[in-house]
Amino acid sequence: MKKQNIVLSSSGVEALQARFGLRVAARLSESSRDIPHDITERLKAAREMALERARLARRTEGAGAEQSVGGGTLALGASNFPRGGSDRWFKLASVLPIIALLAGLYFIEHLHVNSQIKAAAEIDAALLSDDVPPAAYSDPGFVEFLKAPRD
């Protein structure tokens, strides 16, 4: 059996979605007849409350986007400063955290390398100040002793 690839245009997809939506709506309408009366009333009240909340949200969203101030319009996100200066400050403010992060990582790396150098220097100083025979350096047990942390 050979598979066929079906390519639909955007209007074909929209038609399929519309048909699917109509089928779902019809099935829900049929099922809604079987729901008890008290539940349908609660659902109706909840739907009305949700619609009212949506209306209020749209009103506040529209009112918050633009406010009339002294005959002019003040849009949110618009700057009252000249465009050239605010762009520089915005770019600086957006780059500054990255610079601080990189400086912090460099400082941590520097401290880590210094602590490794100090640990190696302590081991070297201990080895040079003690009487250790040259054969001890080739002994695997001695190498493990050097790697072990000291109390």
C-alpha positions in Angstrom: 0.0 0.0 0.0 1.5 3.3 -1.1 1.3 6.3 1.2 0.0 9.5 -0.2 1.1 12.9 1.1 -1.8 15.3 1.2 -0.9 18.9 1.2 -3.7 21.4 2.2 -3.8 25.1 1.6 -4.4 27.4 4.5 -8.1 27.7 3.4 -8.4 23.9 3.4 -6.9 23.7 6.9 -9.3 26.4 8.1 -12.2 24.5 6.6 -11.2 21.3 8.4 -10.8 23.2 11.7 -14.2 24.8 11.2 -15.8 21.4 10.5 -14.1 19.9 13.5 -15.3 22.8 15.7 -18.9 22.3 14.5 -18.8 18.6 15.3 -17.4 19.2 18.8 -20.1 21.9 19.4 -22.8 19.6 18.2 -21.6 16.8 20.4 -21.4 19.1 23.4 -24.9 20.4 22.7 -26.2 16.8 22.6 -24.5 16.0 25.9 -25.7 19.2 27.6 -29.2 17.9 27.5 -28.3 15.1 29.9 -26.8 17.4 32.6 -29.0 18.1 35.6 -30.6 21.6 35.9 -28.7 22.7 39.0 -25.3 22.0 37.3 -26.4 23.9 34.2 -27.3 26.9 36.3 -24.0 26.9 38.1 -22.2 26.6 34.7 -24.2 29.5 33.3 -23.3 31.6 36.3 -19.6 30.7 36.1 -19.7 31.5 32.3 -21.2 34.9 33.0 -18.6 35.7 35.7 -15.8 34.7 33.3 -17.2 36.9 30.5 -17.5 39.8 32.9 -13.9 39.4 34.1 -12.7 39.2 30.5 -14.5 42.4 29.7 -13.0 44.2 32.7 -9.5 42.9 31.7 -9.9 44.2 28.2 -11.0 47.6 29.6 -8.1 47.9 32.0 -5.7 46.7 29.4 -6.9 49.3 26.9 -6.9 52.1 29.6 -3.4 51.1 30.9 -1.8 51.2 27.4 -2.4 54.9 26.9 -3.2 57.6 29.4 -4.1 61.2 28.6 -1.8 63.6 30.3 -2.1 67.4 29.9 -3.6 67.1 26.4 -0.9 64.8 25.2 -0.7 61.0 25.1 1.6 59.1 27.3 2.2 55.6 26.0 3.7 52.9 28.2 7.2 52.0 27.3 7.8 55.3 25.6 10.6 57.4 27.0 10.3 61.1 27.9 14.1 61.5 27.3 15.7 62.3 24.0 16.2 59.1 21.9 20.0 59.2 21.6 20.8 59.4 25.3 18.3 56.7 26.5 19.5 54.2 24.0 23.0 54.5 25.3 21.8 54.1 28.9 19.6 51.1 27.9 22.5 49.4 26.2 24.8 50.0 29.1 22.2 48.7 31.6 21.8 45.6 29.5 25.5 44.9 29.1 26.5 45.7 32.7 25.2 42.4 34.3 27.1 40.4 31.7 30.3 42.4 32.6 29.7 41.8 36.3 29.2 38.1 35.7 32.4 37.8 33.7 34.3 39.7 36.3 33.0 37.4 39.0 33.9 34.3 37.1 37.4 35.7 36.5 37.8 36.4 40.2 36.7 32.9 41.1 39.1 31.4 38.6 41.9 33.5 40.0 41.2 32.4 43.6 41.0 28.8 42.5 44.4 28.9 40.7 46.0 30.7 43.7 44.7 28.0 46.1 46.2 25.3 43.9 49.5 27.1 43.7 49.6 27.5 47.5 48.8 23.8 48.0 51.5 22.7 45.6 54.0 25.1 47.2 53.2 23.6 50.7 53.8 20.1 49.4 57.1 21.2 47.7 58.3 22.9 50.9 57.4 19.9 53.0 59.3 17.6 50.6 62.3 19.8 50.4 62.6 20.3 54.2 62.3 16.6 55.1 64.9 13.9 54.6 63.4 11.8 51.8 65.4 9.2 49.9 65.3 9.6 46.1 63.8 6.1 45.8 60.7 7.3 47.7 59.7 9.5 44.8 59.2 6.4 42.5 57.1 4.5 45.1 53.4 4.5 44.3 52.5 4.5 48.0 54.4 7.7 48.5 52.6 9.4 45.7 49.3 8.4 47.3 50.6 9.7 50.6 51.3 13.1 48.9 47.8 13.2 47.4 46.0 12.4 50.7 44.7 15.5 52.5 46.6 16.4 55.7 44.9 17.0 59.1 
